[in-house]
Amino acid sequence: MTIRLPDTGGTLRVYEPRATPLALDTGAPFASRVVFSAAHVVADPFADTTPDSPAAVDWDATLAFRRHLWSHGLGVAEAMDTAQRGMGLDWAGAAELIERSAAEAKAVGGRIACGVGTDQLTSPAPDVATVRAAYEEQLALVEGTGAQAILMASRALAAVAKGPEDYLEIYGHLLRQATEPVVLHWLGPMFDPALEGYWGSADLDAATETFLQVIAAHPDKVDGIKVSLLDALREVELRRRLPKGVRCYTGDDFNYPELIAGDDHGFSHALLGIFDPLGPLAAQAVRVLDTGDAKGFRELLDPTVELSRHLFQTPTRFYKTGVVLLAWLAGHQDHFAMVGGLQSARSLPHFARAYELADGLGLFPNPELAEARMKNLLALYGVTS
């Protein structure tokens, strides 16, 4: 089997796909780390929609992918950035996704945490009170399903907050209301430019102090924090300052192996978009880590970083396109269509390199299917075998 793949310069090179995938089986629950995969949604390719239309979701395929993640022991982080929240999936779609996935989690015994935001505000919020009410509405829905809540960063709050005091007031109010400990999510502007200056300052040191004030005031209501700043040193420094019992969930898709493995002072748990395509391999690596074999864990997971950095390259917010491409190539869905038409957000050379890296890792359960689908995609762009 060979396939011709395009480079960014317009030349074609011959690539020979691997013949067999990695043997990745399900296994025992994780013992040493809590691990969530943020999961993508599968679009309905037959819906007559436009990029501006409400999302049309293939619910059967979407829920089947979550069962795949649960079968390998991973938790599902639902209705997050990876699910195109705010990039094709509006609040109405997210609410239905949360309700359906939470019910499915109960049916199969899977762990689930769901994003709570303010994206039902489709016009600029007039004040902080309006943002608070939007958060409250979504928190009530998530807790009503029995899922754990993840308090996501809010574009609306970033727009109306006058300084750190507004963040302290909003988050303090929500944490007092929460019935169970939540995860606080700090999403950097590389994932969403509208979140620049979150926590009241563009200075990350100052923002960190505000973030820690929120946690210190309500440690019993904070299960953990998810940090998505793509800065390993900052995450390590932050997790060392957390109150006892508050977890750090890495959201660093560039440096996750070292952060999860940890050091003499601690480690990070995980809540990662890259664990959508890496799910079975990531699960196997964590089970190796459960035995105390940090070296074996790194040997399994370190080679995946090149693929992750490729998918999450600038502009980082379009990483979802590569994630869905790999789900299609791996046979988890029958098409490469995305809500909001986001399949157009990356180039053909980007797709080609993603295919090559994923194939080299053995991520495709059926390499022949992946090759055939990649050739079909290439042909649509005018590349003939």
Buried (B, 14 or more C-beta within 10 A) or exposed (E): EEBBBBEEEEEBEEBEBBEEBBEBEEBEEBEBBBBBBBBBBBBBBEBEBEEEBEBBBBBEBBBBBBBBBBBBBBBBBBBBBBBBBBBBBBBEBBBBBBBBBBBBBEEEEBBBBBBBBBBBBEEEBEEBEBBBEBBBBBBEBBBEBEBBBBBBBBBBBBBBBEEBEBBBBBBBEBBEBBEEBBBBBBBBBBBBEBBEBBBBBEEBEBBBBBBBBBBEBBBEBBBBBBBBBBBBEBBBEBBEBBEEEBBBBBBBBBBBBBBBBBEEEEBBBBBBBBBBBBBBBBBBBBBBBBEEBBEBBBEBBBBBBEBBBBBBBEEBBBBBBBBBBBBBBBEBBEBBBBBBBBBEBBEBBBBBBBBBBBBBBBBBBEBEBBBBBBBEBBEEEEBEE
